[in-house]
Amino acid sequence: MNRYDRQLVLTGFGIEGQARLRKSSILMIGAGGLGCPALLYLAASGVGKIGVVDGDQVNLSNLHRQVLFGEKDLGKNKAELAVRHFQNKYSDIQWEIFPEMITNSNAEELISGYDLIIDGSDNFPTRYLVNDACVLLDKPLVFGAIYQHEGQVAVFNWGEKACNYRDVYPEMPSAAEIPNCAETGVLGVLPGIIGNLMALEAIKVLSGFGKPLKNRILFFNSISSQSYEVEISPNSKGRNAIPGSIQDLHALDYELACEGVKQLTWNEAMRKMNSDVAFVDVREPGEMPPLECTGLQKIPLSTLSDHLDQLEEADEVLFFCQTGNRSQKAAQQLQQEFPKKKIYSIRGGINALKT
């Protein structure tokens, strides 16, 4: 018996659809709330080659929605854990592990080797970067996102007259203006639903089965369990914002372009620490867990404008908060006052230190 028997007998899919999947490759960007459920069904469906890109580590707050991980995985890399999980289950899939974040410098190398890209990221700089790289490299892109009770799914850059992410959202918004699930919350099952829909769209594109969400965005509301679609069309403003070449994409810092401030990981931030660097906690008094270290300054974002003189002498300033959003706002505020100063926000905030 073939483990794909139930797909092989499905009208409209059959042997030909299965063969197309077997010859196809998918790059999953992000092994988090969207990537975990999508990977479960992509691997089970028989995709021939799957790459997983994620430089993040598992923390305790991930576990209610990132269903490939458990308590024993805390502090370990998500891409490595995800691939190891499937290697122990299926021997007929070729896996590639990329335990790093996708950036403007590595996007071409990562994306060019795959037939289809799935964006399961959770921030705007990555979404715009992945979209632009897929347009320049002519790769179909399955997009998904969640916000509180709503999720979105779409297929971009596939087939003739295909739309892309910038046709819907031509201008990069500031991620600091849009709360993430660490601040607004999310019911764990919602990214599971959206991740499964993303897997379905990827399978349809690669196998030739069904009608993919080309030039349409599907919206799903978890409160009402209702969904609706919105048709999209080309947007000249958005298309003109896409870099003209891969070389231009390499030169564009998407974090600076989108958020107006450079972000660092905790490891990168710690390597910068010296007497000329101000290390600033912009959380409000009493926020947990506390962080105590030599040279730490505590200046809540709500009072930052009254304490700018404390940071005037520092060559560089590193801000952090609980999730990384308020620290971006603090960095933007300080950059306006001191445009020549090197100012950074620590990605993920104190939550990124939790294990």
DRENDO-1510 file (C-alpha; in Angstrom, 1 decimal, always signed):
<recs>
REC; n; res; u; v; w
REC; 1; MET; +0.0; +0.0; +0.0 .
REC; 2; ASN; +1.2; +3.5; -0.9 .
REC; 3; ARG; +0.9; +6.1; +1.9 .
REC; 4; TYR; -0.5; +8.5; -0.6 .
REC; 5; ASP; -3.3; +6.1; -1.7 .
REC; 6; ARG; -6.1; +8.4; -0.5 .
REC; 7; GLN; -4.7; +11.3; -2.6 .
REC; 8; LEU; -4.1; +9.0; -5.6 .
REC; 9; VAL; -7.7; +8.0; -5.8 .
REC; 10; LEU; -9.0; +11.6; -5.5 .
REC; 11; THR; -10.7; +12.8; -8.6 .
REC; 12; GLY; -8.8; +15.7; -10.2 .
REC; 13; PHE; -5.6; +15.0; -8.2 .
REC; 14; GLY; -4.6; +11.4; -8.8 .
REC; 15; ILE; -1.2; +10.1; -10.0 .
REC; 16; GLU; -0.3; +13.2; -11.9 .
REC; 17; GLY; -0.9; +15.5; -9.0 .
REC; 18; GLN; +1.1; +13.3; -6.7 .
REC; 19; ALA; +4.0; +13.1; -9.2 .
REC; 20; ARG; +4.1; +16.9; -9.5 .
REC; 21; LEU; +4.3; +17.2; -5.7 .
REC; 22; ARG; +7.1; +14.7; -5.6 .
REC; 23; LYS; +9.1; +16.7; -8.2 .
REC; 24; SER; +8.5; +20.0; -6.4 .
REC; 25; SER; +10.3; +22.0; -3.7 .
REC; 26; ILE; +9.1; +24.5; -1.1 .
REC; 27; LEU; +10.9; +26.9; +1.0 .
REC; 28; MET; +9.1; +27.7; +4.3 .
REC; 29; ILE; +10.2; +31.0; +5.8 .
REC; 30; GLY; +9.4; +30.9; +9.5 .
REC; 31; ALA; +8.7; +27.8; +11.6 .
REC; 32; GLY; +6.4; +29.5; +14.0 .
REC; 33; GLY; +2.6; +29.6; +14.4 .
REC; 34; LEU; +1.9; +29.5; +10.7 .
REC; 35; GLY; +4.9; +27.4; +9.6 .
REC; 36; CYS; +4.4; +24.6; +12.0 .
REC; 37; PRO; +0.9; +23.5; +10.9 .
REC; 38; ALA; +1.7; +24.2; +7.2 .
REC; 39; LEU; +4.8; +21.9; +7.5 .
REC; 40; LEU; +2.8; +19.1; +9.0 .
REC; 41; TYR; +0.6; +18.8; +6.0 .
REC; 42; LEU; +3.1; +19.7; +3.3 .
REC; 43; ALA; +5.4; +16.9; +4.6 .
REC; 44; ALA; +2.5; +14.4; +4.9 .
REC; 45; SER; +1.3; +15.3; +1.3 .
REC; 46; GLY; +4.5; +14.2; -0.3 .
REC; 47; VAL; +6.3; +17.3; -1.4 .
REC; 48; GLY; +9.7; +16.1; -2.6 .
REC; 49; LYS; +12.0; +18.8; -1.1 .
REC; 50; ILE; +11.3; +21.2; +1.8 .
REC; 51; GLY; +13.6; +23.9; +3.2 .
REC; 52; VAL; +13.0; +25.6; +6.5 .
REC; 53; VAL; +14.4; +29.1; +7.4 .
REC; 54; ASP; +14.2; +30.3; +10.9 .
REC; 55; GLY; +16.9; +31.8; +13.2 .
REC; 56; ASP; +14.7; +32.0; +16.2 .
REC; 57; GLN; +14.6; +29.8; +19.3 .
REC; 58; VAL; +11.7; +28.2; +21.0 .
REC; 59; ASN; +10.3; +30.0; +24.1 .
REC; 60; LEU; +7.6; +29.0; +26.5 .
REC; 61; SER; +5.0; +31.4; +25.0 .
REC; 62; ASN; +5.3; +29.7; +21.6 .
REC; 63; LEU; +4.0; +26.4; +22.7 .
REC; 64; HIS; +0.2; +27.0; +22.6 .
REC; 65; ARG; +0.4; +27.6; +18.8 .
REC; 66; GLN; +3.7; +26.3; +17.5 .
REC; 67; VAL; +2.7; +22.6; +17.6 .
REC; 68; LEU; +5.9; +21.0; +16.5 .
REC; 69; PHE; +7.6; +22.0; +19.8 .
REC; 70; GLY; +7.3; +21.0; +23.4 .
REC; 71; GLU; +8.8; +21.9; +26.8 .
REC; 72; LYS; +12.0; +20.0; +26.2 .
REC; 73; ASP; +12.7; +22.1; +23.1 .
REC; 74; LEU; +13.0; +25.5; +24.9 .
REC; 75; GLY; +16.0; +27.5; +23.8 .
REC; 76; LYS; +16.6; +25.4; +20.7 .
REC; 77; ASN; +16.5; +26.5; +17.1 .
REC; 78; LYS; +13.1; +26.2; +15.4 .
REC; 79; ALA; +14.3; +25.3; +12.0 .
REC; 80; GLU; +16.5; +22.5; +13.3 .
REC; 81; LEU; +13.8; +21.1; +15.5 .
REC; 82; ALA; +11.2; +21.2; +12.8 .
REC; 83; VAL; +13.3; +19.3; +10.3 .
REC; 84; ARG; +14.4; +16.7; +12.9 .
REC; 85; HIS; +10.8; +16.1; +13.7 .
REC; 86; PHE; +10.0; +15.2; +10.1 .
REC; 87; GLN; +13.1; +13.3; +9.4 .
REC; 88; ASN; +12.1; +10.9; +12.1 .
REC; 89; LYS; +8.7; +10.4; +10.4 .
REC; 90; TYR; +9.2; +10.4; +6.7 .
REC; 91; SER; +12.2; +9.0; +4.8 .
REC; 92; ASP; +11.2; +10.1; +1.3 .
REC; 93; ILE; +11.6; +13.9; +1.7 .
REC; 94; GLN; +14.7; +15.9; +1.1 .
REC; 95; TRP; +15.1; +18.4; +3.8 .
REC; 96; GLU; +17.3; +21.5; +4.1 .
REC; 97; ILE; +17.9; +23.5; +7.3 .
REC; 98; PHE; +18.6; +27.2; +7.4 .
REC; 99; PRO; +19.0; +28.2; +11.1 .
REC; 100; GLU; +19.1; +31.9; +10.3 .
REC; 101; MET; +16.8; +34.8; +9.5 .
REC; 102; ILE; +16.2; +35.7; +5.9 .
REC; 103; THR; +17.9; +39.0; +5.0 .
REC; 104; ASN; +18.5; +41.2; +2.0 .
REC; 105; SER; +22.0; +39.6; +1.7 .
REC; 106; ASN; +20.9; +35.9; +1.8 .
REC; 107; ALA; +17.4; +36.1; +0.2 .
REC; 108; GLU; +18.5; +35.4; -3.3 .
REC; 109; GLU; +20.6; +32.4; -2.4 .
REC; 110; LEU; +17.8; +30.9; -0.2 .
REC; 111; ILE; +14.9; +31.5; -2.5 .
REC; 112; SER; +16.4; +30.8; -5.9 .
REC; 113; GLY; +16.7; +27.1; -5.3 .
REC; 114; TYR; +13.0; +26.4; -4.7 .
REC; 115; ASP; +9.9; +26.2; -6.8 .
REC; 116; LEU; +7.5; +27.9; -4.4 .
REC; 117; ILE; +8.0; +30.1; -1.3 .
REC; 118; ILE; +5.7; +30.2; +1.7 .
REC; 119; ASP; +6.0; +33.3; +4.0 .
REC; 120; GLY; +5.1; +32.4; +7.5 .
REC; 121; SER; +6.9; +35.4; +9.0 .
REC; 122; ASP; +5.5; +37.7; +11.6 .
REC; 123; ASN; +6.9; +41.1; +10.7 .
REC; 124; PHE; +6.6; +43.7; +7.9 .
REC; 125; PRO; +10.3; +44.0; +6.9 .
REC; 126; THR; +10.4; +40.3; +6.2 .
REC; 127; ARG; +7.1; +40.3; +4.3 .
REC; 128; TYR; +8.3; +43.0; +1.9 .
REC; 129; LEU; +11.7; +41.5; +1.5 .
REC; 130; VAL; +10.3; +38.1; +0.6 .
REC; 131; ASN; +7.7; +39.5; -1.7 .
REC; 132; ASP; +10.2; +41.7; -3.6 .
REC; 133; ALA; +12.7; +38.8; -3.9 .
REC; 134; CYS; +10.0; +36.5; -5.2 .
REC; 135; VAL; +9.0; +39.1; -7.8 .
REC; 136; LEU; +12.6; +39.6; -9.0 .
REC; 137; LEU; +13.3; +35.8; -9.0 .
REC; 138; ASP; +9.9; +34.9; -10.5 .
REC; 139; LYS; +8.9; +32.6; -7.7 .
REC; 140; PRO; +5.2; +32.0; -6.7 .
REC; 141; LEU; +4.6; +33.1; -3.1 .
REC; 142; VAL; +2.0; +31.8; -0.6 .
REC; 143; PHE; +1.3; +34.5; +1.9 .
REC; 144; GLY; -0.4; +34.2; +5.3 .
REC; 145; ALA; -0.8; +36.5; +8.3 .
REC; 146; ILE; -2.9; +36.8; +11.5 .
REC; 147; TYR; -4.0; +39.6; +13.7 .
REC; 148; GLN; -6.0; +38.9; +16.9 .
REC; 149; HIS; -9.1; +37.2; +15.6 .
REC; 150; GLU; -8.5; +37.4; +11.8 .
REC; 151; GLY; -6.2; +35.6; +9.4 .
REC; 152; GLN; -5.4; +36.2; +5.7 .
REC; 153; VAL; -4.2; +33.9; +3.0 .
REC; 154; ALA; -3.3; +34.7; -0.7 .
REC; 155; VAL; -1.2; +33.4; -3.6 .
REC; 156; PHE; +1.1; +36.1; -5.1 .
REC; 157; ASN; +3.3; +36.2; -8.2 .
REC; 158; TRP; +1.9; +33.1; -9.8 .
REC; 159; GLY; +0.8; +32.8; -13.4 .
REC; 160; GLU; +0.0; +35.5; -15.9 .
REC; 161; LYS; -1.0; +39.0; -14.7 .
REC; 162; ALA; -0.3; +38.0; -11.2 .
REC; 163; CYS; -0.5; +40.4; -8.3 .
REC; 164; ASN; +2.0; +40.6; -5.4 .
REC; 165; TYR; +1.9; +41.8; -1.8 .
REC; 166; ARG; +2.8; +45.4; -2.8 .
REC; 167; ASP; -0.3; +45.6; -5.0 .
REC; 168; VAL; -2.3; +45.2; -1.7 .
REC; 169; TYR; +0.0; +47.1; +0.7 .
REC; 170; PRO; +2.1; +49.4; -1.5 .
REC; 171; GLU; +3.8; +51.3; +1.4 .
REC; 172; MET; +5.8; +49.8; +4.2 .
REC; 173; PRO; +4.0; +50.5; +7.5 .
REC; 174; SER; +5.9; +50.9; +10.7 .
REC; 175; ALA; +5.9; +47.6; +12.6 .
REC; 176; ALA; +6.0; +49.7; +15.8 .
REC; 177; GLU; +2.5; +51.0; +14.9 .
REC; 178; ILE; +1.0; +47.5; +14.5 .
REC; 179; PRO; +0.9; +45.4; +17.8 .
REC; 180; ASN; +2.1; +41.8; +17.5 .
REC; 181; CYS; +0.5; +38.8; +19.1 .
REC; 182; ALA; +2.7; +39.2; +22.1 .
REC; 183; GLU; +0.8; +42.4; +22.9 .
REC; 184; THR; -2.6; +41.7; +21.5 .
REC; 185; GLY; -2.9; +37.9; +22.0 .
REC; 186; VAL; -4.0; +35.1; +19.7 .
REC; 187; LEU; -6.0; +31.9; +20.1 .
REC; 188; GLY; -3.5; +29.2; +19.2 .
REC; 189; VAL; -5.9; +27.5; +16.8 .
REC; 190; LEU; -6.1; +30.5; +14.5 .
REC; 191; PRO; -2.6; +30.3; +13.1 .
REC; 192; GLY; -3.3; +26.5; +12.8 .
REC; 193; ILE; -6.2; +27.2; +10.5 .
REC; 194; ILE; -4.4; +29.8; +8.4 .
REC; 195; GLY; -1.2; +27.6; +8.2 .
REC; 196; ASN; -3.3; +24.7; +6.9 .
REC; 197; LEU; -4.9; +27.0; +4.3 .
REC; 198; MET; -1.4; +28.1; +3.3 .
REC; 199; ALA; -0.4; +24.5; +2.8 .
REC; 200; LEU; -3.5; +23.8; +0.8 .
REC; 201; GLU; -2.8; +26.7; -1.5 .
REC; 202; ALA; +0.8; +25.6; -2.0 .
REC; 203; ILE; -0.3; +22.0; -2.8 .
REC; 204; LYS; -2.8; +23.4; -5.4 .
REC; 205; VAL; -0.2; +25.6; -7.1 .
REC; 206; LEU; +2.4; +22.8; -7.3 .
REC; 207; SER; +0.0; +19.9; -8.3 .
REC; 208; GLY; -2.3; +21.8; -10.7 .
REC; 209; PHE; -5.2; +20.8; -8.5 .
REC; 210; GLY; -8.2; +23.1; -7.8 .
REC; 211; LYS; -8.3; +26.9; -8.0 .
REC; 212; PRO; -5.6; +28.7; -6.0 .
REC; 213; LEU; -6.2; +32.1; -4.5 .
REC; 214; LYS; -4.6; +34.0; -7.3 .
REC; 215; ASN; -5.3; +37.7; -7.2 .
REC; 216; ARG; -7.6; +37.1; -4.2 .
REC; 217; ILE; -7.1; +37.4; -0.5 .
REC; 218; LEU; -9.2; +35.1; +1.8 .
REC; 219; PHE; -10.0; +36.5; +5.2 .
REC; 220; PHE; -11.1; +34.2; +8.0 .
REC; 221; ASN; -12.6; +35.4; +11.3 .
REC; 222; SER; -12.2; +33.1; +14.3 .
REC; 223; ILE; -14.9; +34.7; +16.4 .
REC; 224; SER; -17.7; +34.2; +13.8 .
REC; 225; SER; -16.1; +31.4; +11.8 .
REC; 226; GLN; -16.9; +33.3; +8.7 .
REC; 227; SER; -14.7; +34.0; +5.7 .
REC; 228; TYR; -14.8; +36.3; +2.7 .
REC; 229; GLU; -12.6; +37.1; -0.3 .
REC; 230; VAL; -11.3; +40.3; -1.7 .
REC; 231; GLU; -10.2; +40.6; -5.3 .
REC; 232; ILE; -7.0; +42.5; -5.9 .
REC; 233; SER; -5.5; +44.2; -9.0 .
REC; 234; PRO; -2.1; +45.7; -10.0 .
REC; 235; ASN; -1.1; +48.8; -8.2 .
REC; 236; SER; +1.4; +51.0; -10.0 .
REC; 237; LYS; +2.6; +52.8; -6.8 .
REC; 238; GLY; +3.4; +49.5; -5.2 .
REC; 239; ARG; +5.1; +48.0; -8.2 .
REC; 240; ASN; +7.3; +51.1; -8.6 .
REC; 241; ALA; +8.5; +50.6; -5.0 .
REC; 242; ILE; +9.9; +47.1; -5.7 .
REC; 243; PRO; +13.7; +47.3; -6.2 .
REC; 244; GLY; +14.7; +47.3; -9.9 .
REC; 245; SER; +17.2; +44.4; -9.6 .
REC; 246; ILE; +18.6; +41.9; -7.2 .
REC; 247; GLN; +21.5; +44.2; -6.7 .
REC; 248; ASP; +19.2; +46.9; -5.6 .
REC; 249; LEU; +17.5; +44.5; -3.2 .
REC; 250; HIS; +20.9; +43.6; -1.7 .
REC; 251; ALA; +21.5; +47.3; -1.0 .
REC; 252; LEU; +18.1; +48.0; +0.6 .
REC; 253; ASP; +17.9; +47.6; +4.4 .
REC; 254; TYR; +14.3; +46.6; +4.9 .
REC; 255; GLU; +14.2; +47.1; +8.6 .
REC; 256; LEU; +15.4; +50.7; +8.2 .
REC; 257; ALA; +13.1; +51.3; +5.2 .
REC; 258; CYS; +10.0; +49.8; +7.0 .
REC; 259; GLU; +10.6; +50.7; +10.7 .
REC; 260; GLY; +13.1; +53.6; +10.5 .
REC; 261; VAL; +15.4; +51.8; +13.0 .
REC; 262; LYS; +18.0; +49.1; +12.9 .
REC; 263; GLN; +17.2; +46.0; +15.0 .
REC; 264; LEU; +19.7; +43.6; +16.7 .
REC; 265; THR; +19.4; +40.2; +18.3 .
REC; 266; TRP; +20.4; +39.8; +22.0 .
REC; 267; ASN; +23.6; +38.2; +20.9 .
REC; 268; GLU; +24.5; +41.1; +18.6 .
REC; 269; ALA; +23.6; +43.6; +21.3 .
REC; 270; MET; +25.7; +41.9; +23.9 .
REC; 271; ARG; +28.8; +42.0; +21.6 .
REC; 272; LYS; +28.3; +45.8; +21.4 .
REC; 273; MET; +28.3; +46.4; +25.1 .
REC; 274; ASN; +31.0; +48.8; +26.4 .
REC; 275; SER; +31.2; +52.0; +28.4 .
REC; 276; ASP; +30.3; +54.1; +25.3 .
REC; 277; VAL; +27.0; +52.3; +24.7 .
REC; 278; ALA; +23.8; +53.1; +26.6 .
REC; 279; PHE; +21.7; +50.0; +27.4 .
REC; 280; VAL; +18.1; +51.2; +28.1 .
REC; 281; ASP; +15.0; +49.4; +29.4 .
REC; 282; VAL; +11.9; +51.3; +28.2 .
REC; 283; ARG; +9.4; +49.2; +30.0 .
REC; 284; GLU; +7.2; +50.6; +32.7 .
REC; 285; PRO; +8.2; +50.0; +36.4 .
REC; 286; GLY; +7.1; +46.6; +37.7 .
REC; 287; GLU; +7.0; +44.8; +34.3 .
REC; 288; MET; +8.3; +41.3; +34.6 .
REC; 289; PRO; +10.8; +39.7; +34.4 .
REC; 290; PRO; +13.2; +42.3; +35.7 .
REC; 291; LEU; +16.6; +42.5; +34.1 .
REC; 292; GLU; +19.6; +43.7; +36.1 .
REC; 293; CYS; +23.1; +44.3; +34.7 .
REC; 294; THR; +25.9; +46.7; +34.9 .
REC; 295; GLY; +25.3; +49.9; +33.0 .
REC; 296; LEU; +21.5; +49.4; +32.5 .
REC; 297; GLN; +19.4; +52.5; +32.4 .
REC; 298; LYS; +15.6; +52.3; +33.1 .
REC; 299; ILE; +13.8; +55.0; +31.2 .
REC; 300; PRO; +10.1; +54.2; +30.5 .
REC; 301; LEU; +9.0; +55.1; +27.0 .
REC; 302; SER; +6.3; +57.4; +28.6 .
REC; 303; THR; +9.0; +59.5; +30.1 .
REC; 304; LEU; +11.7; +59.3; +27.5 .
REC; 305; SER; +11.3; +62.8; +26.2 .
REC; 306; ASP; +12.1; +64.1; +29.7 .
REC; 307; HIS; +15.3; +62.2; +29.9 .
REC; 308; LEU; +17.0; +62.7; +26.6 .
REC; 309; ASP; +20.0; +64.4; +28.3 .
REC; 310; GLN; +20.9; +61.0; +29.9 .
REC; 311; LEU; +21.6; +59.6; +26.4 .
REC; 312; GLU; +23.2; +62.5; +24.8 .
REC; 313; GLU; +26.8; +61.5; +25.5 .
REC; 314; ALA; +26.5; +57.8; +24.4 .
REC; 315; ASP; +28.0; +56.9; +21.1 .
REC; 316; GLU; +25.4; +54.1; +20.6 .
REC; 317; VAL; +22.0; +53.4; +22.3 .
REC; 318; LEU; +20.4; +50.0; +22.6 .
REC; 319; PHE; +16.7; +50.0; +23.6 .
REC; 320; PHE; +14.7; +47.0; +24.7 .
REC; 321; CYS; +11.2; +46.4; +26.0 .
REC; 322; GLN; +8.9; +43.4; +26.5 .
REC; 323; THR; +8.3; +42.5; +22.9 .
REC; 324; GLY; +10.3; +44.8; +20.7 .
REC; 325; ASN; +7.6; +47.2; +19.7 .
REC; 326; ARG; +8.0; +50.0; +22.3 .
REC; 327; SER; +11.8; +49.9; +21.9 .
REC; 328; GLN; +11.3; +50.6; +18.1 .
REC; 329; LYS; +9.2; +53.6; +19.0 .
REC; 330; ALA; +11.9; +54.8; +21.5 .
REC; 331; ALA; +14.6; +54.4; +18.9 .
REC; 332; GLN; +12.6; +56.3; +16.3 .
REC; 333; GLN; +12.0; +59.1; +18.9 .
REC; 334; LEU; +15.6; +59.4; +19.8 .
REC; 335; GLN; +16.8; +59.2; +16.2 .
REC; 336; GLN; +14.8; +62.4; +15.5 .
REC; 337; GLU; +16.6; +64.1; +18.3 .
REC; 338; PHE; +20.1; +62.8; +17.5 .
REC; 339; PRO; +20.0; +61.9; +13.8 .
REC; 340; LYS; +23.8; +61.0; +13.6 .
REC; 341; LYS; +23.8; +58.7; +16.7 .
REC; 342; LYS; +23.8; +54.9; +16.2 .
REC; 343; ILE; +20.5; +53.7; +17.7 .
REC; 344; TYR; +19.1; +50.2; +17.8 .
REC; 345; SER; +16.1; +48.2; +19.0 .
REC; 346; ILE; +16.6; +44.7; +20.3 .
REC; 347; ARG; +14.4; +42.3; +18.3 .
REC; 348; GLY; +11.7; +40.5; +20.3 .
REC; 349; GLY; +12.4; +42.3; +23.5 .
REC; 350; ILE; +12.8; +40.6; +26.9 .
REC; 351; ASN; +10.5; +37.8; +25.6 .
REC; 352; ALA; +13.3; +36.7; +23.2 .
REC; 353; LEU; +15.4; +35.9; +26.3 .
REC; 354; LYS; +12.8; +33.7; +27.9 .
REC; 355; THR; +13.3; +29.9; +27.8 .
</recs>
